Amino acid sequence: MDMMIKKEKLLAILKENRGKHRGIFDKAVDGFRQKSIEALEKKIEKIKKGKLENVMINFPIPEDHTIDYDRVIRMIELTEEEVIKLTEDESRMYLMDDWAWKRQWSASNSMYTDTRMA
């Protein structure tokens, strides 16, 4: 089912969702760095003490989809229409912040933050 929404309201929702997304990503990057450094330092200490230690560390890199928000925001900003028609899928992504990548993004980033499906 399609819906109509005022341009300014849509932009406000998209910008709010973008801000939340970016905040979680930034926290995940900090957590990734901290977790990686701690794991590597533990490995280094064991190796310095003479233990043969596997040095492979494999933490998933946090995902950032800010560009997806930026692209849609820019498209909406450039349209001359004051009321925008959204499909059901667009409504799910833009208004409900439920993108195709959301579950994977949430799972990988939640390893480093206390957020899940934010």
Biopython code that builds the backbone (N, CA, C, O; Angstrom):
import numpy as np
from Bio.PDB.StructureBuilder import StructureBuilder

atoms = [
    (1, "MET", "N", (0.841, -1.174, 0.000)),
    (1, "MET", "CA", (0.000, 0.000, 0.000)),
    (1, "MET", "C", (0.892, 1.244, 0.000)),
    (1, "MET", "O", (1.777, 1.381, 0.845)),
    (2, "ASP", "N", (0.659, 2.119, -0.923)),
    (2, "ASP", "CA", (1.419, 3.368, -0.997)),
    (2, "ASP", "C", (0.870, 4.372, 0.009)),
    (2, "ASP", "O", (-0.279, 4.279, 0.441)),
    (3, "MET", "N", (1.711, 5.329, 0.369)),
    (3, "MET", "CA", (1.270, 6.393, 1.277)),
    (3, "MET", "C", (1.883, 7.714, 0.860)),
    (3, "MET", "O", (2.889, 7.748, 0.152)),
    (4, "MET", "N", (1.284, 8.782, 1.294)),
    (4, "MET", "CA", (1.774, 10.123, 1.023)),
    (4, "MET", "C", (2.284, 10.712, 2.342)),
    (4, "MET", "O", (1.680, 10.515, 3.396)),
    (5, "ILE", "N", (3.401, 11.434, 2.268)),
    (5, "ILE", "CA", (3.967, 12.063, 3.459)),
    (5, "ILE", "C", (4.576, 13.398, 3.053)),
    (5, "ILE", "O", (5.130, 13.537, 1.963)),
    (6, "LYS", "N", (4.465, 14.371, 3.943)),
    (6, "LYS", "CA", (5.046, 15.677, 3.668)),
    (6, "LYS", "C", (6.569, 15.563, 3.653)),
    (6, "LYS", "O", (7.173, 14.870, 4.472)),
    (7, "LYS", "N", (7.154, 16.257, 2.708)),
    (7, "LYS", "CA", (8.592, 16.232, 2.495)),
    (7, "LYS", "C", (9.362, 16.537, 3.783)),
    (7, "LYS", "O", (10.295, 15.815, 4.134)),
    (8, "GLU", "N", (8.979, 17.593, 4.478)),
    (8, "GLU", "CA", (9.705, 18.003, 5.684)),
    (8, "GLU", "C", (9.612, 16.960, 6.789)),
    (8, "GLU", "O", (10.581, 16.741, 7.516)),
    (9, "LYS", "N", (8.463, 16.319, 6.924)),
    (9, "LYS", "CA", (8.302, 15.274, 7.942)),
    (9, "LYS", "C", (9.180, 14.076, 7.602)),
    (9, "LYS", "O", (9.837, 13.517, 8.480)),
    (10, "LEU", "N", (9.194, 13.681, 6.335)),
    (10, "LEU", "CA", (10.031, 12.571, 5.884)),
    (10, "LEU", "C", (11.505, 12.876, 6.123)),
    (10, "LEU", "O", (12.246, 12.021, 6.607)),
    (11, "LEU", "N", (11.927, 14.078, 5.788)),
    (11, "LEU", "CA", (13.324, 14.461, 6.007)),
    (11, "LEU", "C", (13.686, 14.419, 7.489)),
    (11, "LEU", "O", (14.771, 13.961, 7.848)),
    (12, "ALA", "N", (12.795, 14.888, 8.341)),
    (12, "ALA", "CA", (13.067, 14.880, 9.778)),
    (12, "ALA", "C", (13.241, 13.454, 10.294)),
    (12, "ALA", "O", (14.146, 13.185, 11.084)),
    (13, "ILE", "N", (12.387, 12.550, 9.854)),
    (13, "ILE", "CA", (12.474, 11.146, 10.282)),
    (13, "ILE", "C", (13.766, 10.514, 9.770)),
    (13, "ILE", "O", (14.467, 9.840, 10.524)),
    (14, "LEU", "N", (14.083, 10.728, 8.499)),
    (14, "LEU", "CA", (15.313, 10.174, 7.931)),
    (14, "LEU", "C", (16.557, 10.693, 8.649)),
    (14, "LEU", "O", (17.478, 9.925, 8.929)),
    (15, "LYS", "N", (16.587, 11.982, 8.946)),
    (15, "LYS", "CA", (17.750, 12.567, 9.617)),
    (15, "LYS", "C", (17.879, 12.045, 11.045)),
    (15, "LYS", "O", (18.990, 11.819, 11.524)),
    (16, "GLU", "N", (16.758, 11.855, 11.722)),
    (16, "GLU", "CA", (16.798, 11.287, 13.074)),
    (16, "GLU", "C", (17.322, 9.846, 13.024)),
    (16, "GLU", "O", (18.182, 9.465, 13.818)),
    (17, "ASN", "N", (16.801, 9.059, 12.093)),
    (17, "ASN", "CA", (17.250, 7.674, 11.955)),
    (17, "ASN", "C", (18.728, 7.606, 11.580)),
    (17, "ASN", "O", (19.456, 6.739, 12.065)),
    (18, "ARG", "N", (19.171, 8.521, 10.719)),
    (18, "ARG", "CA", (20.583, 8.576, 10.332)),
    (18, "ARG", "C", (21.455, 8.862, 11.542)),
    (18, "ARG", "O", (22.498, 8.235, 11.726)),
    (19, "GLY", "N", (21.024, 9.814, 12.371)),
    (19, "GLY", "CA", (21.788, 10.160, 13.572)),
    (19, "GLY", "C", (21.918, 8.986, 14.530)),
    (19, "GLY", "O", (22.991, 8.750, 15.084)),
    (20, "LYS", "N", (20.837, 8.255, 14.725)),
    (20, "LYS", "CA", (20.883, 7.076, 15.601)),
    (20, "LYS", "C", (21.820, 6.021, 15.018)),
    (20, "LYS", "O", (22.632, 5.432, 15.731)),
    (21, "HIS", "N", (21.695, 5.796, 13.724)),
    (21, "HIS", "CA", (22.539, 4.809, 13.046)),
    (21, "HIS", "C", (24.020, 5.170, 13.215)),
    (21, "HIS", "O", (24.836, 4.327, 13.587)),
    (22, "ARG", "N", (24.344, 6.410, 12.941)),
    (22, "ARG", "CA", (25.743, 6.845, 13.005)),
    (22, "ARG", "C", (26.276, 6.769, 14.433)),
    (22, "ARG", "O", (27.436, 6.415, 14.645)),
    (23, "GLY", "N", (25.436, 7.098, 15.412)),
    (23, "GLY", "CA", (25.857, 7.015, 16.810)),
    (23, "GLY", "C", (26.199, 5.590, 17.218)),
    (23, "GLY", "O", (27.198, 5.351, 17.896)),
    (24, "ILE", "N", (25.365, 4.646, 16.801)),
    (24, "ILE", "CA", (25.626, 3.236, 17.111)),
    (24, "ILE", "C", (26.888, 2.775, 16.397)),
    (24, "ILE", "O", (27.715, 2.078, 16.984)),
    (25, "PHE", "N", (27.039, 3.157, 15.147)),
    (25, "PHE", "CA", (28.243, 2.782, 14.399)),
    (25, "PHE", "C", (29.504, 3.328, 15.081)),
    (25, "PHE", "O", (30.486, 2.604, 15.243)),
    (26, "ASP", "N", (29.472, 4.597, 15.476)),
    (26, "ASP", "CA", (30.636, 5.193, 16.137)),
    (26, "ASP", "C", (30.987, 4.450, 17.427)),
    (26, "ASP", "O", (32.163, 4.222, 17.711)),
    (27, "LYS", "N", (29.972, 4.073, 18.209)),
    (27, "LYS", "CA", (30.204, 3.291, 19.430)),
    (27, "LYS", "C", (30.805, 1.931, 19.082)),
    (27, "LYS", "O", (31.710, 1.449, 19.763)),
    (28, "ALA", "N", (30.296, 1.323, 18.021)),
    (28, "ALA", "CA", (30.797, 0.012, 17.604)),
    (28, "ALA", "C", (32.260, 0.100, 17.183)),
    (28, "ALA", "O", (33.045, -0.798, 17.487)),
    (29, "VAL", "N", (32.633, 1.162, 16.492)),
    (29, "VAL", "CA", (34.035, 1.336, 16.082)),
    (29, "VAL", "C", (34.927, 1.444, 17.315)),
    (29, "VAL", "O", (35.990, 0.826, 17.372)),
    (30, "ASP", "N", (34.497, 2.225, 18.296)),
    (30, "ASP", "CA", (35.272, 2.341, 19.539)),
    (30, "ASP", "C", (35.399, 0.981, 20.226)),
    (30, "ASP", "O", (36.478, 0.605, 20.683)),
    (31, "GLY", "N", (34.288, 0.252, 20.294)),
    (31, "GLY", "CA", (34.309, -1.075, 20.906)),
    (31, "GLY", "C", (35.183, -2.051, 20.144)),
    (31, "GLY", "O", (35.907, -2.844, 20.746)),
    (32, "PHE", "N", (35.118, -1.995, 18.818)),
    (32, "PHE", "CA", (35.953, -2.852, 17.972)),
    (32, "PHE", "C", (37.433, -2.588, 18.243)),
    (32, "PHE", "O", (38.221, -3.518, 18.413)),
    (33, "ARG", "N", (37.792, -1.323, 18.280)),
    (33, "ARG", "CA", (39.203, -0.971, 18.538)),
    (33, "ARG", "C", (39.648, -1.487, 19.898)),
    (33, "ARG", "O", (40.711, -2.094, 20.028)),
    (34, "GLN", "N", (38.820, -1.239, 20.912)),
    (34, "GLN", "CA", (39.177, -1.647, 22.274)),
    (34, "GLN", "C", (39.297, -3.170, 22.371)),
    (34, "GLN", "O", (40.275, -3.682, 22.916)),
    (35, "LYS", "N", (38.321, -3.879, 21.853)),
    (35, "LYS", "CA", (38.326, -5.345, 21.914)),
    (35, "LYS", "C", (39.513, -5.922, 21.137)),
    (35, "LYS", "O", (40.154, -6.867, 21.599)),
    (36, "SER", "N", (39.803, -5.368, 19.982)),
    (36, "SER", "CA", (40.917, -5.847, 19.161)),
    (36, "SER", "C", (42.258, -5.603, 19.855)),
    (36, "SER", "O", (43.110, -6.490, 19.894)),
    (37, "ILE", "N", (42.438, -4.422, 20.392)),
    (37, "ILE", "CA", (43.694, -4.081, 21.075)),
    (37, "ILE", "C", (43.895, -4.978, 22.286)),
    (37, "ILE", "O", (44.992, -5.493, 22.503)),
    (38, "GLU", "N", (42.840, -5.169, 23.080)),
    (38, "GLU", "CA", (42.948, -6.030, 24.265)),
    (38, "GLU", "C", (43.326, -7.455, 23.878)),
    (38, "GLU", "O", (44.196, -8.057, 24.507)),
    (39, "ALA", "N", (42.681, -7.999, 22.848)),
    (39, "ALA", "CA", (42.966, -9.370, 22.418)),
    (39, "ALA", "C", (44.401, -9.494, 21.911)),
    (39, "ALA", "O", (45.096, -10.461, 22.223)),
    (40, "LEU", "N", (44.838, -8.511, 21.128)),
    (40, "LEU", "CA", (46.208, -8.550, 20.601)),
    (40, "LEU", "C", (47.247, -8.381, 21.700)),
    (40, "LEU", "O", (48.286, -9.041, 21.678)),
    (41, "GLU", "N", (46.980, -7.510, 22.655)),
    (41, "GLU", "CA", (47.921, -7.319, 23.767)),
    (41, "GLU", "C", (48.067, -8.594, 24.588)),
    (41, "GLU", "O", (49.168, -8.914, 25.036)),
    (42, "LYS", "N", (46.970, -9.329, 24.793)),
    (42, "LYS", "CA", (47.041, -10.607, 25.516)),
    (42, "LYS", "C", (47.902, -11.604, 24.749)),
    (42, "LYS", "O", (48.715, -12.318, 25.336)),
    (43, "LYS", "N", (47.715, -11.643, 23.438)),
    (43, "LYS", "CA", (48.523, -12.541, 22.601)),
    (43, "LYS", "C", (50.002, -12.160, 22.677)),
    (43, "LYS", "O", (50.864, -13.028, 22.811)),
    (44, "ILE", "N", (50.287, -10.883, 22.591)),
    (44, "ILE", "CA", (51.679, -10.404, 22.639)),
    (44, "ILE", "C", (52.328, -10.796, 23.957)),
    (44, "ILE", "O", (53.468, -11.261, 23.967)),
    (45, "GLU", "N", (51.629, -10.619, 25.060)),
    (45, "GLU", "CA", (52.183, -10.963, 26.374)),
    (45, "GLU", "C", (52.514, -12.449, 26.461)),
    (45, "GLU", "O", (53.563, -12.821, 26.986)),
    (46, "LYS", "N", (51.629, -13.294, 25.951)),
    (46, "LYS", "CA", (51.888, -14.736, 25.978)),
    (46, "LYS", "C", (53.105, -15.085, 25.121)),
    (46, "LYS", "O", (53.929, -15.910, 25.515)),
    (47, "ILE", "N", (53.217, -14.458, 23.950)),
    (47, "ILE", "CA", (54.349, -14.718, 23.059)),
    (47, "ILE", "C", (55.650, -14.242, 23.701)),
    (47, "ILE", "O", (56.673, -14.920, 23.605)),
    (48, "LYS", "N", (55.616, -13.077, 24.355)),
    (48, "LYS", "CA", (56.810, -12.562, 25.040)),
    (48, "LYS", "C", (57.265, -13.510, 26.141)),
    (48, "LYS", "O", (58.458, -13.601, 26.434)),
    (49, "LYS", "N", (56.315, -14.218, 26.752)),
    (49, "LYS", "CA", (56.655, -15.161, 27.826)),
    (49, "LYS", "C", (57.108, -16.506, 27.265)),
    (49, "LYS", "O", (57.384, -17.431, 28.030)),
    (50, "GLY", "N", (57.186, -16.627, 25.946)),
    (50, "GLY", "CA", (57.713, -17.822, 25.328)),
    (50, "GLY", "C", (56.676, -18.815, 24.856)),
    (50, "GLY", "O", (57.032, -19.860, 24.310)),
    (51, "LYS", "N", (55.423, -18.524, 25.048)),
    (51, "LYS", "CA", (54.383, -19.445, 24.607)),
    (51, "LYS", "C", (54.174, -19.301, 23.103)),
    (51, "LYS", "O", (54.134, -18.191, 22.572)),
    (52, "LEU", "N", (54.038, -20.455, 22.419)),
    (52, "LEU", "CA", (53.678, -20.421, 21.003)),
    (52, "LEU", "C", (52.180, -20.171, 20.932)),
    (52, "LEU", "O", (51.379, -20.975, 21.409)),
    (53, "GLU", "N", (51.823, -19.082, 20.350)),
    (53, "GLU", "CA", (50.429, -18.622, 20.374)),
    (53, "GLU", "C", (49.971, -18.265, 18.968)),
    (53, "GLU", "O", (50.681, -17.577, 18.235)),
    (54, "ASN", "N", (48.798, -18.729, 18.597)),
    (54, "ASN", "CA", (48.184, -18.327, 17.333)),
    (54, "ASN", "C", (47.855, -16.843, 17.432)),
    (54, "ASN", "O", (47.213, -16.415, 18.391)),
    (55, "VAL", "N", (48.286, -16.057, 16.455)),
    (55, "VAL", "CA", (48.067, -14.612, 16.534)),
    (55, "VAL", "C", (46.895, -14.135, 15.692)),
    (55, "VAL", "O", (46.688, -12.931, 15.548)),
    (56, "MET", "N", (46.141, -15.046, 15.144)),
    (56, "MET", "CA", (44.993, -14.640, 14.330)),
    (56, "MET", "C", (43.864, -14.121, 15.236)),
    (56, "MET", "O", (43.460, -14.781, 16.193)),
    (57, "ILE", "N", (43.384, -12.954, 14.914)),
    (57, "ILE", "CA", (42.228, -12.357, 15.575)),
    (57, "ILE", "C", (41.226, -12.065, 14.466)),
    (57, "ILE", "O", (41.580, -11.484, 13.440)),
    (58, "ASN", "N", (39.992, -12.462, 14.671)),
    (58, "ASN", "CA", (38.998, -12.262, 13.609)),
    (58, "ASN", "C", (37.708, -11.707, 14.192)),
    (58, "ASN", "O", (36.757, -12.448, 14.437)),
    (59, "PHE", "N", (37.684, -10.415, 14.409)),
    (59, "PHE", "CA", (36.470, -9.735, 14.845)),
    (59, "PHE", "C", (35.862, -9.046, 13.630)),
    (59, "PHE", "O", (36.577, -8.386, 12.875)),
    (60, "PRO", "N", (34.555, -9.187, 13.429)),
    (60, "PRO", "CA", (33.957, -8.500, 12.276)),
    (60, "PRO", "C", (34.067, -6.981, 12.410)),
    (60, "PRO", "O", (33.879, -6.426, 13.492)),
    (61, "ILE", "N", (34.367, -6.337, 11.318)),
    (61, "ILE", "CA", (34.465, -4.875, 11.303)),
    (61, "ILE", "C", (33.042, -4.305, 11.353)),
    (61, "ILE", "O", (32.166, -4.777, 10.629)),
    (62, "PRO", "N", (32.806, -3.302, 12.194)),
    (62, "PRO", "CA", (31.470, -2.695, 12.250)),
    (62, "PRO", "C", (31.037, -2.179, 10.877)),
    (62, "PRO", "O", (31.843, -1.668, 10.100)),
    (63, "GLU", "N", (29.763, -2.327, 10.612)),
    (63, "GLU", "CA", (29.207, -1.886, 9.330)),
    (63, "GLU", "C", (28.632, -0.472, 9.462)),
    (63, "GLU", "O", (28.007, -0.126, 10.464)),
    (64, "ASP", "N", (28.860, 0.324, 8.432)),
    (64, "ASP", "CA", (28.323, 1.680, 8.374)),
    (64, "ASP", "C", (27.490, 1.833, 7.106)),
    (64, "ASP", "O", (27.989, 1.646, 5.997)),
    (65, "HIS", "N", (26.230, 2.172, 7.282)),
    (65, "HIS", "CA", (25.337, 2.394, 6.144)),
    (65, "HIS", "C", (24.852, 3.844, 6.090)),
    (65, "HIS", "O", (23.793, 4.129, 5.532)),
    (66, "THR", "N", (25.629, 4.752, 6.671)),
    (66, "THR", "CA", (25.262, 6.164, 6.664)),
    (66, "THR", "C", (25.023, 6.665, 5.240)),
    (66, "THR", "O", (24.144, 7.496, 5.009)),
    (67, "ILE", "N", (25.792, 6.167, 4.306)),
    (67, "ILE", "CA", (25.654, 6.602, 2.909)),
    (67, "ILE", "C", (24.256, 6.297, 2.362)),
    (67, "ILE", "O", (23.750, 7.034, 1.515)),
    (68, "ASP", "N", (23.632, 5.219, 2.837)),
    (68, "ASP", "CA", (22.268, 4.909, 2.383)),
    (68, "ASP", "C", (21.295, 6.004, 2.817)),
    (68, "ASP", "O", (20.433, 6.425, 2.045)),
    (69, "TYR", "N", (21.444, 6.458, 4.056)),
    (69, "TYR", "CA", (20.602, 7.565, 4.541)),
    (69, "TYR", "C", (20.917, 8.837, 3.763)),
    (69, "TYR", "O", (20.010, 9.549, 3.331)),
    (70, "ASP", "N", (22.202, 9.119, 3.588)),
    (70, "ASP", "CA", (22.609, 10.348, 2.902)),
    (70, "ASP", "C", (22.050, 10.414, 1.479)),
    (70, "ASP", "O", (21.600, 11.467, 1.026)),
    (71, "ARG", "N", (22.083, 9.280, 0.787)),
    (71, "ARG", "CA", (21.569, 9.232, -0.582)),
    (71, "ARG", "C", (20.074, 9.558, -0.622)),
    (71, "ARG", "O", (19.634, 10.368, -1.437)),
    (72, "VAL", "N", (19.302, 8.929, 0.255)),
    (72, "VAL", "CA", (17.851, 9.156, 0.265)),
    (72, "VAL", "C", (17.539, 10.579, 0.712)),
    (72, "VAL", "O", (16.672, 11.236, 0.136)),
    (73, "ILE", "N", (18.237, 11.051, 1.727)),
    (73, "ILE", "CA", (18.019, 12.428, 2.204)),
    (73, "ILE", "C", (18.285, 13.416, 1.073)),
    (73, "ILE", "O", (17.502, 14.341, 0.860)),
    (74, "ARG", "N", (19.372, 13.225, 0.358)),
    (74, "ARG", "CA", (19.712, 14.153, -0.739)),
    (74, "ARG", "C", (18.659, 14.097, -1.841)),
    (74, "ARG", "O", (18.279, 15.132, -2.389)),
    (75, "MET", "N", (18.188, 12.901, -2.167)),
    (75, "MET", "CA", (17.148, 12.769, -3.184)),
    (75, "MET", "C", (15.882, 13.519, -2.769)),
    (75, "MET", "O", (15.270, 14.210, -3.583)),
    (76, "ILE", "N", (15.501, 13.382, -1.521)),
    (76, "ILE", "CA", (14.287, 14.047, -1.023)),
    (76, "ILE", "C", (14.505, 15.558, -1.002)),
    (76, "ILE", "O", (13.614, 16.320, -1.378)),
    (77, "GLU", "N", (15.685, 15.991, -0.565)),
    (77, "GLU", "CA", (15.972, 17.426, -0.534)),
    (77, "GLU", "C", (15.879, 18.051, -1.922)),
    (77, "GLU", "O", (15.432, 19.188, -2.065)),
    (78, "LEU", "N", (16.293, 17.321, -2.923)),
    (78, "LEU", "CA", (16.318, 17.868, -4.277)),
    (78, "LEU", "C", (14.975, 17.811, -5.005)),
    (78, "LEU", "O", (14.790, 18.480, -6.021)),
    (79, "THR", "N", (14.050, 17.021, -4.492)),
    (79, "THR", "CA", (12.758, 16.957, -5.171)),
    (79, "THR", "C", (11.987, 18.254, -4.951)),
    (79, "THR", "O", (12.084, 18.879, -3.895)),
    (80, "GLU", "N", (11.236, 18.638, -5.946)),
    (80, "GLU", "CA", (10.450, 19.865, -5.841)),
    (80, "GLU", "C", (9.060, 19.594, -5.285)),
    (80, "GLU", "O", (8.299, 20.524, -5.018)),
    (81, "GLU", "N", (8.734, 18.324, -5.111)),
    (81, "GLU", "CA", (7.431, 17.959, -4.556)),
    (81, "GLU", "C", (7.396, 18.263, -3.061)),
    (81, "GLU", "O", (8.389, 18.061, -2.362)),
    (82, "GLU", "N", (6.271, 18.741, -2.577)),
    (82, "GLU", "CA", (6.109, 19.004, -1.143)),
    (82, "GLU", "C", (5.505, 17.806, -0.422)),
    (82, "GLU", "O", (5.600, 17.693, 0.800)),
    (83, "VAL", "N", (4.885, 16.914, -1.187)),
    (83, "VAL", "CA", (4.335, 15.680, -0.643)),
    (83, "VAL", "C", (4.942, 14.532, -1.448)),
    (83, "VAL", "O", (4.934, 14.548, -2.679)),
    (84, "ILE", "N", (5.463, 13.540, -0.736)),
    (84, "ILE", "CA", (6.191, 12.441, -1.358)),
    (84, "ILE", "C", (5.352, 11.165, -1.257)),
    (84, "ILE", "O", (4.775, 10.868, -0.211)),
    (85, "LYS", "N", (5.297, 10.429, -2.343)),
    (85, "LYS", "CA", (4.608, 9.143, -2.355)),
    (85, "LYS", "C", (5.629, 8.044, -2.056)),
    (85, "LYS", "O", (6.657, 7.940, -2.726)),
    (86, "LEU", "N", (5.332, 7.222, -1.040)),
    (86, "LEU", "CA", (6.215, 6.123, -0.661)),
    (86, "LEU", "C", (5.512, 4.795, -0.867)),
    (86, "LEU", "O", (4.328, 4.646, -0.565)),
    (87, "THR", "N", (6.262, 3.832, -1.388)),
    (87, "THR", "CA", (5.752, 2.468, -1.467)),
    (87, "THR", "C", (5.819, 1.848, -0.068)),
    (87, "THR", "O", (6.372, 2.440, 0.859)),
    (88, "GLU", "N", (5.258, 0.668, 0.069)),
    (88, "GLU", "CA", (5.320, -0.023, 1.356)),
    (88, "GLU", "C", (6.770, -0.307, 1.752)),
    (88, "GLU", "O", (7.144, -0.124, 2.910)),
    (89, "ASP", "N", (7.589, -0.754, 0.792)),
    (89, "ASP", "CA", (8.998, -1.026, 1.085)),
    (89, "ASP", "C", (9.755, 0.246, 1.471)),
    (89, "ASP", "O", (10.563, 0.231, 2.400)),
    (90, "GLU", "N", (9.496, 1.335, 0.764)),
    (90, "GLU", "CA", (10.140, 2.610, 1.119)),
    (90, "GLU", "C", (9.699, 3.069, 2.499)),
    (90, "GLU", "O", (10.515, 3.572, 3.272)),
    (91, "SER", "N", (8.433, 2.905, 2.816)),
    (91, "SER", "CA", (7.931, 3.273, 4.141)),
    (91, "SER", "C", (8.623, 2.462, 5.227)),
    (91, "SER", "O", (8.998, 3.000, 6.269)),
    (92, "ARG", "N", (8.791, 1.169, 4.981)),
    (92, "ARG", "CA", (9.461, 0.294, 5.947)),
    (92, "ARG", "C", (10.892, 0.768, 6.192)),
    (92, "ARG", "O", (11.346, 0.816, 7.336)),
    (93, "MET", "N", (11.601, 1.118, 5.120)),
    (93, "MET", "CA", (12.990, 1.553, 5.267)),
    (93, "MET", "C", (13.081, 2.958, 5.853)),
    (93, "MET", "O", (13.770, 3.173, 6.850)),
    (94, "TYR", "N", (12.391, 3.904, 5.242)),
    (94, "TYR", "CA", (12.583, 5.314, 5.583)),
    (94, "TYR", "C", (11.883, 5.720, 6.878)),
    (94, "TYR", "O", (12.417, 6.527, 7.639)),
    (95, "LEU", "N", (10.704, 5.175, 7.136)),
    (95, "LEU", "CA", (9.940, 5.579, 8.314)),
    (95, "LEU", "C", (10.155, 4.647, 9.503)),
    (95, "LEU", "O", (10.261, 5.100, 10.642)),
    (96, "MET", "N", (10.218, 3.344, 9.233)),
    (96, "MET", "CA", (10.374, 2.363, 10.307)),
    (96, "MET", "C", (11.844, 2.004, 10.544)),
    (96, "MET", "O", (12.164, 1.248, 11.461)),
    (97, "ASP", "N", (12.727, 2.547, 9.717)),
    (97, "ASP", "CA", (14.169, 2.303, 9.815)),
    (97, "ASP", "C", (14.484, 0.804, 9.768)),
    (97, "ASP", "O", (15.315, 0.307, 10.528)),
    (98, "ASP", "N", (13.811, 0.106, 8.874)),
    (98, "ASP", "CA", (13.967, -1.345, 8.730)),
    (98, "ASP", "C", (14.466, -1.648, 7.324)),
    (98, "ASP", "O", (13.686, -1.984, 6.433)),
    (99, "TRP", "N", (15.777, -1.525, 7.140)),
    (99, "TRP", "CA", (16.422, -1.721, 5.848)),
    (99, "TRP", "C", (16.777, -3.200, 5.670)),
    (99, "TRP", "O", (16.799, -3.954, 6.643)),
    (100, "ALA", "N", (17.050, -3.607, 4.449)),
    (100, "ALA", "CA", (17.402, -5.001, 4.164)),
    (100, "ALA", "C", (18.652, -5.430, 4.938)),
    (100, "ALA", "O", (18.782, -6.603, 5.290)),
    (101, "TRP", "N", (19.560, -4.512, 5.205)),
    (101, "TRP", "CA", (20.813, -4.814, 5.895)),
    (101, "TRP", "C", (20.714, -4.687, 7.413)),
    (101, "TRP", "O", (21.693, -4.954, 8.110)),
    (102, "LYS", "N", (19.571, -4.291, 7.938)),
    (102, "LYS", "CA", (19.439, -3.913, 9.353)),
    (102, "LYS", "C", (19.789, -5.041, 10.332)),
    (102, "LYS", "O", (20.490, -4.806, 11.317)),
    (103, "ARG", "N", (19.316, -6.242, 10.076)),
    (103, "ARG", "CA", (19.566, -7.326, 11.031)),
    (103, "ARG", "C", (21.050, -7.699, 11.091)),
    (103, "ARG", "O", (21.596, -7.892, 12.178)),
    (104, "GLN", "N", (21.694, -7.800, 9.943)),
    (104, "GLN", "CA", (23.122, -8.107, 9.915)),
    (104, "GLN", "C", (23.924, -6.979, 10.562)),
    (104, "GLN", "O", (24.854, -7.227, 11.329)),
    (105, "TRP", "N", (23.560, -5.757, 10.247)),
    (105, "TRP", "CA", (24.229, -4.585, 10.825)),
    (105, "TRP", "C", (24.109, -4.599, 12.343)),
    (105, "TRP", "O", (25.087, -4.386, 13.059)),
    (106, "SER", "N", (22.904, -4.849, 12.817)),
    (106, "SER", "CA", (22.652, -4.870, 14.256)),
    (106, "SER", "C", (23.441, -5.979, 14.939)),
    (106, "SER", "O", (24.033, -5.765, 15.997)),
    (107, "ALA", "N", (23.449, -7.150, 14.340)),
    (107, "ALA", "CA", (24.169, -8.281, 14.931)),
    (107, "ALA", "C", (25.670, -8.020, 14.994)),
    (107, "ALA", "O", (26.297, -8.275, 16.022)),
    (108, "SER", "N", (26.251, -7.519, 13.915)),
    (108, "SER", "CA", (27.701, -7.301, 13.919)),
    (108, "SER", "C", (28.094, -6.157, 14.846)),
    (108, "SER", "O", (29.110, -6.248, 15.536)),
    (109, "ASN", "N", (27.322, -5.101, 14.873)),
    (109, "ASN", "CA", (27.681, -3.961, 15.712)),
    (109, "ASN", "C", (27.370, -4.196, 17.187)),
    (109, "ASN", "O", (28.008, -3.594, 18.050)),
    (110, "SER", "N", (26.399, -5.063, 17.492)),
    (110, "SER", "CA", (26.054, -5.308, 18.895)),
    (110, "SER", "C", (27.159, -6.065, 19.631)),
    (110, "SER", "O", (27.152, -6.123, 20.861)),
    (111, "MET", "N", (28.105, -6.644, 18.897)),
    (111, "MET", "CA", (29.257, -7.281, 19.539)),
    (111, "MET", "C", (30.088, -6.254, 20.311)),
    (111, "MET", "O", (30.812, -6.608, 21.242)),
    (112, "TYR", "N", (29.982, -5.009, 19.928)),
    (112, "TYR", "CA", (30.835, -3.954, 20.484)),
    (112, "TYR", "C", (30.048, -2.891, 21.230)),
    (112, "TYR", "O", (30.646, -1.976, 21.797)),
    (113, "THR", "N", (28.732, -2.983, 21.247)),
    (113, "THR", "CA", (27.896, -1.986, 21.941)),
    (113, "THR", "C", (26.846, -2.720, 22.743)),
    (113, "THR", "O", (26.739, -3.944, 22.669)),
    (114, "ASP", "N", (26.077, -1.978, 23.506)),
    (114, "ASP", "CA", (24.981, -2.586, 24.268)),
    (114, "ASP", "C", (23.663, -2.406, 23.543)),
    (114, "ASP", "O", (22.600, -2.474, 24.159)),
    (115, "THR", "N", (23.723, -2.179, 22.243)),
    (115, "THR", "CA", (22.512, -1.956, 21.454)),
    (115, "THR", "C", (22.199, -3.166, 20.608)),
    (115, "THR", "O", (23.103, -3.884, 20.181)),
    (116, "ARG", "N", (20.938, -3.393, 20.366)),
    (116, "ARG", "CA", (20.482, -4.491, 19.519)),
    (116, "ARG", "C", (19.231, -4.034, 18.799)),
    (116, "ARG", "O", (18.256, -3.645, 19.440)),
    (117, "MET", "N", (19.243, -4.075, 17.468)),
    (117, "MET", "CA", (18.110, -3.678, 16.640)),
    (117, "MET", "C", (17.605, -2.280, 16.992)),
    (117, "MET", "O", (16.402, -2.046, 17.102)),
    (118, "ALA", "N", (18.540, -1.368, 17.163)),
    (118, "ALA", "CA", (18.159, 0.006, 17.487)),
    (118, "ALA", "C", (17.620, 0.710, 16.268)),
    (118, "ALA", "O", (17.247, 1.880, 16.346)),
]
sb = StructureBuilder()
sb.init_structure("model")
sb.init_model(0)
sb.init_chain("A")
sb.init_seg("    ")
for serial, (resi, resn, name, xyz) in enumerate(atoms, 1):
    if name == "N":
        sb.init_residue(resn, " ", resi, " ")
    sb.init_atom(name, np.array(xyz, "f"), 0.0, 1.0, " ", f" {name:<3s}", serial, name[0])
structure = sb.get_structure()
